[in-house]
């Protein structure tokens, strides 16, 4: 029984009724996944589920796009600050995506989603055959566009540091007062650029590799000037790494669509009649069936 099952039975969370039994993947993200958790904060979970077939292929329910009533598409369910059902002093934040939305965001190299794909195995609390297939192929989502995405997130954190705005969080407000900047923003800047460096150069990602460096930032060992100098140097290095990277410039949408359809086929049993089969799609469907036959025990 998954954590979501337990909380749902207790009435502590209110996802769509079909979601708990169709959850495919649930993993802890954030400081726990980076190996720098100090406890005391909410535990963040990301995952994905597979909605009912009519939600993914609404024409099966008779919908005509642009005419009449349109089906409500499920994209994600979120619930924050959920108390532990066993009375432990822990709270959880949940974000569970439709597998289609999950694939789309991963294909765009959204940093949070890439993190969720590459969490250490110890952080994965629930995984099915479908999600194992996705994790096995997670490097297929990576492309050079990750640089723009990760850089954008890092710039946003640097902008917040530059503003030196007061925080409603007492611990973070003290951090700003003592060190002259928000240590959490700083640690995310360094984390994001370290991650995209691995992606561009190694075409892979180990979220825990730089944990000692991140811990030192969270302790306040870096001055604001040191952080700014590090950022400027790393940005130049990453611009060069971007042009030298052997990753493709853009995602291979055809390959990722094939993987997505393979996942849907494995879950639903068949997607025959759910897609319009042009010759290329017929070949794709045959390939998927052959793959599934080889993996059946």
LOPADREN-612531 format. One line per 8 residues: number of its first residue (from 1); for each residue x, y, z of N, C-alpha, C. Coordinates in steps of 0.1 Angstrom, whole numbers, always signed. Layout:
# LOPADREN-612531
NUM	X,Y,Z,X,Y,Z,X,Y,Z; ...
//
This chain:
# LOPADREN-612531
1	+8,-12,+0,+0,+0,+0,+9,+12,+0; +6,+22,-9,+14,+34,-10,+10,+44,+0; +19,+54,+2,+16,+65,+12,+3,+72,+7; +1,+74,-5,-11,+80,-10,-23,+72,-7; -22,+58,-9,-33,+49,-5,-37,+51,+10; -27,+51,+19,-30,+53,+33,-36,+66,+36; -31,+77,+31,-36,+90,+34,-50,+92,+28; -53,+85,+16,-66,+86,+10,-76,+79,+19
9	-72,+67,+24,-82,+59,+32,-85,+67,+45; -75,+74,+50,-77,+82,+62,-85,+95,+60; -87,+98,+47,-94,+111,+44,-85,+123,+45; -72,+121,+46,-62,+132,+48,-59,+139,+35; -62,+133,+23,-60,+139,+10,-72,+136,+2; -74,+145,-8,-86,+144,-17,-82,+144,-32; -74,+134,-36,-72,+133,-51,-84,+128,-58; -84,+128,-71,-95,+121,-79,-96,+107,-74
17	-108,+101,-74,-110,+88,-68,-102,+77,-75; -100,+79,-88,-93,+69,-96,-78,+69,-94; -73,+80,-88,-58,+83,-88,-50,+73,-80; -54,+70,-67,-45,+61,-59,-43,+48,-66; -53,+42,-72,-51,+29,-78,-44,+29,-92; -42,+41,-97,-35,+43,-110,-22,+51,-109; -18,+52,-96,-5,+59,-94,+6,+50,-99; +15,+56,-107,+26,+48,-113,+40,+51,-107
25	+41,+63,-102,+55,+67,-97,+53,+78,-86; +61,+76,-75,+61,+86,-65,+75,+86,-59; +81,+98,-59,+95,+99,-54,+96,+112,-46; +105,+111,-36,+108,+123,-28,+118,+131,-36; +115,+144,-36,+124,+153,-43,+130,+163,-33; +137,+174,-38,+142,+184,-29,+154,+180,-21; +156,+186,-9,+168,+185,-2,+171,+170,+2; +161,+162,+4,+163,+148,+7,+170,+141,-5
33	+166,+144,-17,+171,+138,-29,+185,+143,-32; +188,+156,-28,+202,+162,-30,+212,+157,-19; +207,+151,-9,+216,+146,+2,+220,+157,+11; +211,+167,+13,+215,+178,+22,+204,+181,+32; +194,+172,+33,+183,+175,+42,+188,+176,+57; +182,+186,+64,+185,+187,+78,+173,+185,+86; +162,+180,+80,+150,+177,+87,+142,+190,+91; +130,+189,+95,+122,+200,+100,+114,+207,+89
41	+115,+203,+76,+107,+209,+66,+98,+198,+60; +88,+203,+52,+79,+194,+46,+87,+185,+36; +82,+172,+35,+88,+163,+25,+80,+164,+12; +87,+167,+1,+81,+170,-12,+81,+157,-20; +69,+154,-25,+68,+142,-34,+63,+147,-48; +69,+141,-58,+65,+143,-72,+62,+129,-77; +53,+128,-87,+50,+115,-93,+41,+117,-105; +37,+105,-111,+28,+106,-122,+18,+94,-121
49	+7,+96,-127,-4,+86,-127,-8,+84,-142; -16,+74,-144,-23,+73,-157,-38,+74,-156; -43,+85,-161,-58,+87,-160,-66,+77,-168; -79,+76,-166,-88,+68,-174,-85,+71,-189; -87,+60,-197,-84,+61,-211,-91,+73,-218; -104,+75,-214,-111,+86,-221,-105,+100,-218; -98,+101,-207,-92,+114,-204,-80,+116,-213; -73,+106,-216,-61,+107,-225,-65,+108,-239
57	-76,+100,-243,-81,+100,-257,-96,+104,-256; -99,+117,-255,-113,+121,-252,-123,+118,-263; -118,+115,-275,-127,+112,-286,-134,+99,-283; -128,+90,-275,-134,+78,-271,-147,+80,-263; -148,+92,-257,-161,+95,-250,-170,+104,-258; -166,+105,-271,-175,+112,-280,-172,+127,-282; -161,+132,-276,-158,+146,-277,-154,+150,-291; -159,+161,-296,-154,+167,-309,-147,+180,-305
65	-134,+181,-307,-127,+193,-303,-133,+205,-309; -136,+215,-300,-141,+228,-304,-157,+228,-305; -163,+217,-303,-178,+216,-304,-184,+211,-291; -194,+219,-286,-201,+214,-274,-193,+213,-262; -198,+205,-253,-191,+203,-240,-178,+196,-242; -167,+201,-236,-154,+195,-237,-151,+188,-223; -145,+177,-224,-141,+169,-212,-131,+177,-204; -132,+176,-191,-122,+182,-182,-109,+173,-183
73	-98,+179,-188,-86,+172,-188,-79,+172,-175; -75,+160,-170,-66,+159,-158,-52,+162,-162; -46,+171,-155,-31,+174,-158,-23,+171,-145; -28,+176,-133,-21,+173,-121,-29,+175,-109; -25,+169,-98,-32,+170,-85,-21,+174,-75; -24,+184,-68,-15,+190,-57,-22,+191,-44; -15,+188,-33,-20,+190,-20,-8,+192,-11; -8,+203,-3,+3,+207,+5,+0,+206,+20
81	+11,+205,+28,+10,+205,+42,+1,+194,+48; +3,+182,+43,-5,+170,+47,+2,+164,+59; -5,+163,+70,+1,+157,+82,+2,+142,+80; +13,+136,+86,+16,+122,+86,+4,+114,+92; +0,+104,+85,-12,+96,+90,-9,+88,+102; +4,+86,+105,+8,+78,+117,+11,+86,+129; +8,+99,+128,+10,+108,+139,+24,+112,+141; +33,+109,+131,+47,+114,+132,+48,+129,+129
89	+58,+135,+134,+60,+149,+132,+65,+152,+119; +57,+149,+108,+61,+152,+95,+49,+156,+87; +52,+165,+77,+41,+169,+68,+46,+167,+53; +37,+165,+44,+40,+162,+31,+34,+172,+21; +41,+174,+10,+36,+182,-2,+36,+172,-13; +24,+171,-20,+23,+161,-31,+20,+169,-44; +27,+165,-55,+23,+169,-68,+24,+156,-77; +12,+153,-82,+11,+141,-91,+6,+145,-105
97	+13,+142,-115,+9,+146,-129,+3,+135,-136; -5,+138,-146,-9,+129,-157,+4,+125,-164; +5,+112,-168,+17,+108,-175,+20,+116,-187; +9,+121,-194,+11,+129,-206,+18,+142,-202; +13,+149,-192,+19,+162,-187,+33,+159,-182; +35,+148,-175,+48,+145,-170,+58,+144,-182; +54,+136,-192,+63,+135,-204,+66,+148,-210; +55,+157,-212,+57,+169,-218,+67,+178,-211
105	+66,+179,-198,+75,+187,-190,+89,+182,-189; +90,+169,-189,+103,+163,-190,+110,+165,-203; +102,+164,-214,+107,+167,-227,+112,+181,-229; +105,+190,-221,+110,+204,-221,+121,+207,-212; +126,+196,-205,+137,+197,-196,+134,+207,-184; +122,+207,-180,+119,+215,-168,+127,+209,-156; +135,+218,-149,+144,+213,-139,+138,+204,-128; +126,+208,-123,+119,+200,-113,+116,+186,-118
113	+112,+185,-130,+108,+172,-136,+120,+164,-139; +131,+170,-144,+143,+162,-146,+148,+157,-132; +147,+165,-122,+151,+160,-109,+143,+148,-105; +130,+149,-107,+121,+138,-103,+125,+125,-111; +129,+126,-123,+134,+114,-131,+146,+108,-126; +155,+117,-120,+169,+112,-116,+171,+111,-101; +160,+110,-93,+162,+109,-79,+169,+96,-75; +177,+96,-65,+183,+83,-60,+172,+72,-58
121	+176,+60,-60,+166,+49,-58,+160,+49,-44; +168,+53,-34,+162,+53,-20,+151,+63,-18; +150,+73,-27,+139,+83,-26,+126,+78,-33; +127,+68,-41,+115,+63,-49,+107,+54,-39; +95,+59,-36,+86,+52,-26,+76,+43,-33; +74,+45,-46,+64,+37,-54,+68,+37,-68; +69,+25,-74,+72,+24,-88,+66,+12,-94; +60,+13,-106,+54,+2,-113,+63,-2,-125
129	+58,-12,-132,+65,-16,-144,+66,-4,-154; +55,+4,-155,+55,+15,-164,+66,+25,-160; +66,+29,-147,+76,+39,-143,+90,+34,-144; +92,+21,-142,+106,+16,-143,+110,+17,-158; +101,+15,-167,+104,+17,-181,+108,+31,-184; +101,+41,-178,+104,+55,-179,+118,+58,-174; +121,+53,-162,+134,+56,-155,+145,+50,-163; +143,+38,-169,+153,+31,-177,+157,+40,-189
137	+147,+48,-194,+149,+56,-206,+150,+70,-203; +153,+74,-191,+153,+88,-187,+163,+97,-194; +174,+91,-198,+184,+99,-205,+179,+104,-219; +169,+97,-224,+164,+100,-237,+156,+114,-237; +153,+119,-225,+146,+132,-224,+156,+143,-224; +169,+141,-222,+179,+152,-221,+183,+157,-235; +184,+170,-235,+189,+177,-248,+195,+190,-244; +201,+197,-253,+209,+209,-250,+200,+221,-246
145	+187,+220,-248,+177,+230,-243,+177,+230,-228; +182,+220,-221,+183,+221,-207,+191,+233,-202; +201,+238,-210,+209,+249,-205,+200,+261,-204; +191,+264,-213,+183,+276,-212,+173,+275,-201; +167,+263,-199,+158,+260,-188,+164,+262,-174; +175,+255,-172,+182,+256,-159,+188,+270,-156; +193,+276,-167,+199,+289,-165,+187,+299,-161; +176,+298,-167,+165,+306,-164,+161,+305,-149
153	+160,+293,-144,+157,+291,-130,+167,+297,-121; +180,+295,-125,+191,+300,-117,+191,+315,-117; +188,+322,-128,+188,+336,-129,+176,+341,-120; +165,+334,-119,+154,+338,-111,+158,+338,-96; +166,+328,-92,+171,+328,-78,+181,+339,-75; +189,+342,-85,+199,+353,-83,+192,+366,-82; +181,+368,-90,+174,+380,-89,+167,+382,-76; +163,+371,-70,+157,+372,-56,+168,+375,-46
161	+179,+370,-48,+190,+373,-39,+194,+388,-40; +194,+393,-52,+198,+407,-54,+188,+417,-47; +175,+413,-47,+165,+421,-41,+166,+422,-26; +172,+411,-20,+174,+410,-5,+161,+413,+2; +150,+408,-4,+137,+411,+2,+136,+403,+15; +127,+408,+24,+125,+402,+37,+116,+389,+34; +118,+379,+43,+111,+367,+41,+101,+365,+53; +89,+359,+50,+80,+357,+61,+84,+345,+69
169	+94,+337,+63,+99,+325,+71,+110,+330,+80; +108,+328,+93,+116,+333,+104,+131,+329,+102; +133,+316,+98,+146,+310,+97,+153,+317,+85; +146,+319,+74,+152,+325,+62,+154,+340,+64; +146,+346,+72,+147,+361,+75,+160,+363,+83; +163,+354,+92,+175,+354,+100,+187,+352,+91; +186,+343,+82,+197,+340,+72,+201,+353,+65; +190,+360,+60,+193,+373,+53,+199,+383,+62
177	+195,+384,+74,+200,+394,+83,+215,+390,+87; +218,+378,+89,+231,+374,+93,+241,+374,+81; +237,+369,+70,+247,+367,+59,+245,+377,+47; +235,+385,+48,+233,+395,+37,+226,+390,+25; +222,+377,+25,+214,+371,+14,+208,+359,+19; +198,+354,+11,+191,+342,+14,+199,+329,+10; +203,+321,+20,+211,+310,+18,+204,+299,+9; +191,+298,+11,+184,+288,+3,+183,+292,-12
185	+181,+304,-15,+182,+308,-29,+196,+306,-35; +206,+308,-27,+220,+306,-31,+223,+292,-34; +218,+283,-25,+221,+269,-27,+214,+264,-39; +202,+269,-43,+195,+265,-55,+202,+270,-67; +208,+282,-67,+216,+287,-78,+227,+277,-81; +235,+273,-71,+246,+265,-73,+242,+251,-78; +231,+246,-71,+226,+232,-75,+222,+232,-89; +214,+242,-94,+209,+242,-108,+220,+242,-118
193	+231,+250,-116,+241,+251,-125,+250,+239,-125; +252,+233,-113,+260,+220,-112,+252,+209,-120; +239,+209,-118,+231,+198,-125,+232,+200,-140; +230,+212,-145,+230,+213,-160,+244,+211,-166; +254,+213,-158,+268,+210,-162,+269,+195,-164; +264,+187,-155,+265,+172,-157,+257,+168,-169; +245,+174,-171,+237,+171,-182,+244,+173,-195; +250,+185,-197,+256,+189,-209,+268,+181,-212
201	+276,+178,-202,+289,+172,-204,+288,+156,-204; +280,+151,-194,+280,+137,-192,+267,+130,-197; +257,+138,-201,+245,+133,-206,+238,+124,-195; +240,+128,-183,+235,+120,-172,+234,+130,-160; +228,+125,-149,+227,+134,-137,+227,+126,-124; +236,+130,-115,+237,+124,-101,+233,+136,-92; +222,+136,-86,+217,+147,-78,+225,+149,-65; +232,+138,-61,+239,+139,-48,+254,+142,-49
209	+259,+144,-61,+273,+145,-63,+279,+157,-56; +272,+168,-56,+278,+181,-50,+272,+184,-36; +268,+174,-29,+261,+176,-16,+269,+183,-6; +283,+180,-6,+291,+187,+4,+292,+202,+1; +293,+205,-12,+294,+219,-16,+281,+226,-12; +269,+220,-14,+256,+226,-11,+255,+227,+4; +260,+218,+11,+259,+219,+26,+267,+231,+31; +278,+233,+25,+286,+245,+29,+279,+258,+27
217	+272,+259,+16,+264,+271,+13,+253,+272,+23; +246,+261,+26,+235,+262,+36,+240,+266,+50; +253,+263,+53,+259,+267,+66,+263,+281,+66; +263,+288,+54,+267,+302,+53,+282,+303,+52; +289,+293,+46,+304,+294,+45,+308,+303,+33; +298,+306,+24,+302,+315,+13,+297,+329,+15; +305,+339,+11,+301,+353,+12,+292,+355,-1; +285,+366,-1,+277,+369,-13,+286,+372,-25
225	+298,+378,-22,+307,+381,-33,+313,+368,-39; +316,+359,-30,+321,+346,-35,+310,+339,-44; +297,+340,-40,+287,+334,-47,+286,+340,-61; +286,+353,-61,+285,+361,-74,+296,+358,-84; +309,+357,-78,+320,+353,-86,+319,+339,-92; +315,+330,-83,+313,+316,-88,+302,+315,-99; +292,+323,-97,+281,+323,-107,+286,+328,-121; +293,+338,-121,+298,+344,-133,+308,+335,-140
233	+317,+329,-132,+327,+319,-138,+320,+307,-144; +310,+302,-136,+303,+289,-140,+294,+292,-153; +289,+304,-153,+281,+307,-165,+289,+307,-178; +301,+313,-177,+310,+312,-189,+314,+298,-193; +317,+290,-183,+320,+276,-185,+309,+269,-192; +297,+271,-187,+285,+264,-192,+281,+269,-206; +284,+281,-209,+281,+286,-223,+290,+278,-233; +303,+276,-229,+312,+268,-237,+307,+253,-237
241	+303,+248,-226,+299,+234,-225,+286,+232,-234; +278,+242,-235,+266,+241,-243,+269,+238,-258; +279,+246,-263,+283,+245,-277,+291,+232,-280; +297,+227,-269,+306,+215,-271,+298,+202,-268; +286,+203,-262,+278,+192,-258,+275,+183,-270; +275,+170,-267,+271,+160,-277,+256,+156,-276; +249,+163,-267,+235,+161,-267,+228,+167,-279; +217,+161,-283,+209,+167,-294,+205,+181,-291
249	+203,+190,-301,+199,+203,-299,+184,+204,-293; +176,+195,-298,+162,+195,-293,+158,+180,-290; +147,+178,-283,+143,+165,-279,+139,+157,-292; +140,+144,-291,+135,+135,-301,+121,+131,-298; +112,+140,-303,+98,+139,-299,+92,+125,-304; +96,+121,-316,+91,+108,-321,+95,+96,-312; +107,+96,-307,+111,+85,-298,+104,+86,-284; +102,+98,-279,+95,+100,-266,+80,+97,-268
257	+74,+100,-279,+60,+96,-281,+59,+81,-282; +69,+74,-288,+69,+60,-289,+69,+54,-274; +78,+60,-266,+79,+55,-252,+66,+58,-245; +60,+69,-247,+47,+72,-240,+36,+63,-244; +35,+60,-257,+25,+50,-262,+28,+36,-257; +40,+33,-255,+44,+20,-250,+39,+19,-235; +41,+30,-228,+36,+30,-214,+21,+29,-213; +14,+36,-221,-1,+36,-222,-6,+22,-226
265	+1,+16,-235,-3,+3,-240,-1,-8,-228; +10,-6,-221,+13,-15,-210,+2,-14,-199; -3,-2,-197,-12,+0,-186,-27,-3,-190; -31,+1,-202,-45,-1,-206,-47,-15,-212; -36,-22,-215,-38,-35,-222,-38,-33,-237; -44,-23,-242,-44,-20,-256,-48,-5,-258; -43,+1,-268,-47,+14,-272,-53,+14,-287; -56,+1,-291,-62,-1,-304,-75,+7,-305
273	-77,+15,-315,-89,+23,-316,-88,+37,-310; -77,+39,-301,-76,+51,-294,-68,+61,-303; -60,+56,-312,-52,+65,-321,-56,+62,-336; -54,+72,-344,-56,+71,-358,-43,+65,-364; -44,+53,-370,-32,+46,-374,-28,+49,-389; -20,+59,-391,-14,+61,-404,-3,+51,-406; +3,+49,-417,+13,+38,-419,+24,+39,-409; +29,+51,-406,+40,+52,-396,+35,+47,-382
281	+23,+51,-379,+17,+47,-366,+15,+32,-365; +11,+26,-376,+9,+11,-376,+22,+4,-373; +33,+9,-379,+46,+3,-376,+50,+5,-362; +47,+17,-356,+50,+20,-343,+42,+11,-333; +29,+9,-336,+21,+0,-328,+26,-14,-328; +30,-19,-340,+36,-32,-341,+49,-34,-333; +57,-23,-333,+70,-23,-326,+67,-24,-311; +57,-16,-306,+53,-16,-292,+49,-30,-288
289	+40,-36,-296,+35,-50,-292,+47,-60,-291; +56,-59,-301,+68,-68,-301,+76,-66,-288; +78,-53,-284,+85,-50,-272,+79,-56,-260; +65,-54,-259,+58,-59,-248,+58,-74,-247; +58,-81,-258,+58,-95,-258,+72,-100,-253; +82,-93,-257,+96,-97,-252,+98,-95,-237; +90,-86,-231,+92,-83,-217,+82,-90,-208; +73,-97,-215,+63,-105,-207,+70,-117,-201
297	+67,-120,-188,+72,-131,-182,+64,-144,-185
//
